[in-house]
Amino acid sequence: MRAIFGIRRTFCLIALALIPLAAIAKKPVRGPEISLVTLNLYHDKADWPKRLPLILAELRRLNPDVITLQEVIGRENLRNQAQTLADELGYEYAFSSVDPESQPQRYGNAILTRRPILAQHWTRLEPLDDSRTALHLRIAVGDRTLNVYTTHLHWTDGGGAIRQRQVADLMRFIADTADGAPSLVAGDFNAVAAAPELKALTEGFADAYGALHPNEAADPKANSTLNLSYYPPKRIDHVFLQRGVLVPESATVILNRPDSEGHWPSDHYGVAVRLRLPPPARSAD
């Protein structure tokens, strides 16, 4: 009996020792995580020198991998705002504008990143007289790649047909440049995420903030990305993630408070998103 008990005890100890190994073996592999902020800068209005430190402080706190910006301006006596932010934060940046490089004043969109840049492109969006662009960077996330797009669509309330045309152009641009890598699109869309004019985008891309805040309609002010000191509440600044590929982990409205002197970072609030890339494909045994 003692011998049998000893065998059973040894078997149990071996089984218990193997449990953690089995649990580790069954633990799902997760893809890498990345963070992003999007913000409409309001170019140089409302005392840019006073607004700049507020924006820098929050970006330093968050330390995002990627920053997408709209309403970026550079002109005589004002360095390009994206370049200023990139230099202060230690990021690389790309800028798109319909304004010629030789022109003293240039206005457009930008992407900043602290990840390696693998490719970059930009395009004008139809109609050309609306002076809108889409900008693309492909970045390295460890041994993975991610496409980041930013844009700023037509602004008038009655301009849904114009925005729809711009979204169609944007989707063609994505198809031409994505090269099979996961993609996201961030920016100022001047429309709510469920707007009909964004349908061509939202069929393949999910609203990260909306996915994590399903009851946002109950408190429009708390979820607005338009600065409530300037406008009625509305969420028009979005981060759209490729459906079934990128997973939102968190999404927060940021830069939504003034400083002690009443200066706001912008006439928009920013949005900060953490997302997860898909896990690496398993090799065949």
C-alpha distance (Angstrom), angle and dihedral (degrees) to the residues before:
residue distance angle dihedral
M1 . . .
R2 3.79 . .
A3 3.81 90.9 .
I4 3.82 92.3 50.2
F5 3.81 91.2 47.8
G6 3.82 89.8 49.9
I7 3.81 91.2 52.6
R8 3.80 92.0 48.5
R9 3.81 91.8 47.7
T10 3.81 91.3 50.3
F11 3.81 91.4 48.0
C12 3.84 91.2 50.8
L13 3.79 92.5 49.7
I14 3.81 90.9 50.3
A15 3.80 90.8 48.3
L16 3.81 92.0 49.6
A17 3.80 90.8 48.6
L18 3.80 90.5 53.1
I19 3.83 95.2 51.3
P20 3.84 96.0 80.8
L21 3.81 89.9 47.2
A22 3.79 91.0 52.1
A23 3.80 91.1 47.6
I24 3.80 90.8 51.1
A25 3.79 91.3 47.6
K26 3.83 91.3 53.2
K27 3.81 95.9 44.7
P28 3.82 108.1 116.1
V29 3.78 117.1 -113.8
R30 3.81 111.0 -117.4
G31 3.77 126.5 -152.9
P32 3.81 123.3 -121.1
E33 3.80 120.7 -80.0
I34 3.79 126.8 -127.6
S35 3.81 134.3 -176.2
L36 3.79 129.5 -143.4
V37 3.80 138.6 -177.0
T38 3.79 125.1 -162.3
L39 3.82 123.3 -166.4
N40 3.78 138.6 166.9
L41 3.83 101.6 -136.5
Y42 3.85 97.6 -156.5
H43 3.84 85.0 -132.6
D44 3.83 110.6 -115.0
K45 3.79 99.8 -30.7
A46 3.82 125.4 119.5
D47 3.81 97.2 31.5
W48 3.80 103.4 -51.0
P49 3.83 93.8 -163.6
K50 3.82 89.1 60.6
R51 3.80 93.3 44.1
L52 3.79 96.7 47.9
P53 3.84 97.0 71.7
L54 3.83 90.8 51.8
I55 3.78 91.8 53.3
L56 3.80 93.2 44.7
A57 3.79 93.0 49.8
E58 3.79 93.0 53.7
L59 3.79 94.0 44.3
R60 3.79 90.6 50.4
R61 3.79 89.7 50.4
L62 3.79 93.3 50.3
N63 3.81 96.1 36.8
P64 3.82 92.7 -163.3
D65 3.78 122.6 -165.6
V66 3.81 90.9 -131.6
I67 3.81 135.4 23.3
T68 3.80 121.9 -167.9
L69 3.80 118.2 -163.4
Q70 3.77 135.5 -169.7
E71 3.81 130.5 -168.3
V72 3.78 91.8 33.2
I73 3.79 115.8 167.1
G74 3.77 138.9 -172.5
R75 3.78 125.1 178.5
E76 3.77 142.9 143.4
N77 3.80 109.0 -41.8
L78 3.82 90.9 9.3
R79 3.76 120.8 83.1
N80 3.80 115.9 -140.8
Q81 3.80 104.1 -79.2
A82 3.80 94.1 -137.6
Q83 3.79 90.5 53.9
T84 3.80 90.5 49.2
L85 3.80 92.1 51.9
A86 3.81 92.8 43.6
D87 3.80 92.9 51.1
E88 3.79 92.9 46.9
L89 3.80 92.9 48.6
G90 3.80 99.3 37.2
Y91 3.82 95.5 -115.5
E92 3.79 133.7 137.0
Y93 3.78 115.2 -122.7
A94 3.81 144.2 -165.4
F95 3.80 126.2 -158.9
S96 3.81 132.2 -162.2
S97 3.78 127.4 -164.2
V98 3.78 138.4 156.0
D99 3.81 86.4 -136.3
P100 3.82 113.1 99.0
E101 3.79 116.2 -107.5
S102 3.79 88.8 -119.1
Q103 3.80 91.9 59.1
P104 3.84 115.2 101.1
Q105 3.82 92.7 -137.1
R106 3.80 119.6 50.2
Y107 3.79 125.8 175.2
G108 3.79 129.1 -173.7
N109 3.79 148.6 87.8
A110 3.80 133.1 -41.0
I111 3.80 142.4 -168.3
L112 3.81 122.3 -153.9
T113 3.79 122.7 -168.5
R114 3.78 141.4 171.6
R115 3.80 89.7 -158.2
P116 3.83 121.8 90.2
I117 3.81 112.8 -85.7
L118 3.81 112.7 -130.9
A119 3.82 100.2 175.2
Q120 3.80 140.5 -6.3
H121 3.79 136.0 -164.8
W122 3.78 139.4 163.4
T123 3.79 136.8 -168.3
R124 3.78 141.1 -172.1
L125 3.78 116.5 -113.5
E126 3.78 124.4 -135.0
P127 2.96 132.0 -77.6
L128 3.79 89.4 51.6
D129 3.80 93.6 -157.5
D130 3.84 89.0 66.9
S131 3.84 89.6 67.0
R132 3.81 96.7 -138.7
T133 3.80 128.4 151.2
A134 3.79 141.1 -172.3
L135 3.80 119.4 -145.5
H136 3.80 127.8 -159.6
L137 3.79 135.2 -164.7
R138 3.78 125.9 177.7
I139 3.79 108.7 -153.5
A140 3.79 136.2 -173.7
V141 3.80 118.2 -114.7
G142 3.78 101.4 -172.6
D143 3.79 103.7 -61.6
R144 3.82 91.4 -20.2
T145 3.80 131.6 83.5
L146 3.78 131.8 -136.2
N147 3.80 131.5 -170.1
V148 3.81 115.7 -139.2
Y149 3.80 119.7 -167.9
T150 3.78 128.8 -178.1
T151 3.78 132.1 -173.6
H152 3.80 143.6 162.0
L153 3.80 114.7 -142.4
H154 3.79 131.6 -153.9
W155 3.80 112.6 -63.8
T156 3.84 112.1 -147.4
D157 3.80 120.3 103.9
G158 3.79 90.4 -129.5
G159 3.78 94.0 46.8
G160 3.80 98.8 92.5
A161 3.81 92.9 122.4
I162 3.81 90.3 53.2
R163 3.80 91.5 49.6
Q164 3.81 90.1 48.2
R165 3.81 89.6 54.7
Q166 3.80 90.3 48.3
V167 3.81 91.8 49.8
A168 3.81 89.9 52.2
D169 3.80 88.6 53.1
L170 3.80 90.3 47.0
M171 3.80 91.9 52.7
R172 3.81 91.2 51.6
F173 3.79 88.8 50.2
I174 3.80 91.5 51.5
A175 3.80 91.4 48.4
D176 3.80 90.3 51.8
T177 3.81 96.9 47.6
A178 3.84 110.2 27.4
D179 3.82 93.8 85.7
G180 3.80 92.5 -163.0
A181 3.81 96.1 -60.0
P182 3.84 122.5 126.9
S183 3.80 112.3 -88.5
L184 3.79 141.5 -156.6
V185 3.80 131.7 -175.1
A186 3.81 122.0 -151.6
G187 3.76 134.0 174.6
D188 3.78 149.5 80.0
F189 3.80 107.6 -41.3
N190 3.81 96.7 172.8
A191 3.81 86.8 -137.1
V192 3.77 137.5 78.5
A193 3.79 115.3 -98.3
A194 3.82 92.8 -106.5
A195 3.82 94.5 50.7
P196 3.84 113.0 132.3
E197 3.80 91.9 -126.4
L198 3.82 90.3 63.2
K199 3.81 94.4 52.4
A200 3.82 95.3 105.2
L201 3.81 87.4 57.8
T202 3.80 99.9 39.9
E203 3.80 93.3 50.9
G204 3.79 87.7 72.7
F205 3.81 102.2 19.8
A206 3.81 127.8 57.6
D207 3.80 125.7 -143.4
A208 3.82 103.4 -113.5
Y209 3.80 95.6 -158.8
G210 3.79 94.8 45.2
A211 3.80 92.0 49.1
L212 3.81 90.6 57.7
H213 3.82 97.0 38.4
P214 3.82 104.7 46.6
N215 3.83 92.7 161.6
E216 3.81 96.9 50.5
A217 3.82 92.8 119.9
A218 3.82 88.6 70.1
D219 3.81 90.4 67.5
P220 3.82 111.9 25.4
K221 3.80 93.1 171.6
A222 3.80 93.6 57.1
N223 3.80 91.2 50.9
S224 3.79 100.7 39.4
T225 3.79 119.9 121.2
L226 3.78 91.4 -167.9
N227 3.80 110.8 89.1
L228 3.80 105.7 -106.9
S229 3.80 90.5 -144.1
Y230 3.82 87.8 65.1
Y231 3.82 107.2 27.6
P232 3.81 145.8 15.1
P233 3.82 112.8 -88.2
K234 3.79 115.9 -76.8
R235 3.80 134.4 143.9
I236 3.80 107.5 -135.7
D237 3.84 101.6 141.5
H238 3.79 109.1 86.8
V239 3.78 146.8 174.0
F240 3.79 111.1 -149.9
L241 3.82 117.9 -164.5
Q242 3.78 125.7 -157.9
R243 3.80 105.8 -98.4
G244 3.78 117.6 -111.0
V245 3.80 91.0 7.2
L246 3.82 111.2 62.5
V247 3.81 120.6 44.0
P248 3.83 123.3 -153.8
E249 3.81 113.6 -132.3
S250 3.82 99.5 176.2
A251 3.80 138.9 -6.6
T252 3.80 125.2 -170.8
V253 3.79 138.4 173.5
I254 3.82 108.3 -122.5
L255 3.82 139.8 176.9
N256 3.80 88.4 42.1
R257 3.80 100.2 133.5
P258 3.80 132.5 74.5
D259 3.77 125.2 -129.5
S260 3.81 122.8 -107.7
E261 3.81 90.5 -84.3
G262 3.79 93.8 52.2
H263 3.80 98.6 -103.2
W264 3.80 114.5 145.6
P265 3.82 122.8 -150.3
S266 3.83 90.1 -126.7
D267 3.79 143.8 -29.7
H268 3.83 84.6 -96.6
Y269 3.77 128.8 53.9
G270 3.78 118.7 -128.8
V271 3.79 129.8 -118.5
A272 3.81 123.0 -137.2
V273 3.82 118.0 -162.0
R274 3.78 133.5 -178.1
L275 3.78 114.9 -160.4
R276 3.76 139.0 174.6
L277 3.78 127.6 -131.3
P278 3.79 119.4 -138.5
P279 3.82 116.6 -87.0
P280 3.80 116.8 -99.8
A281 3.77 115.4 -85.8
R282 3.80 111.8 -97.2
S283 3.75 114.7 -115.9
A284 3.78 116.9 -124.9
D285 3.81 115.0 -97.9
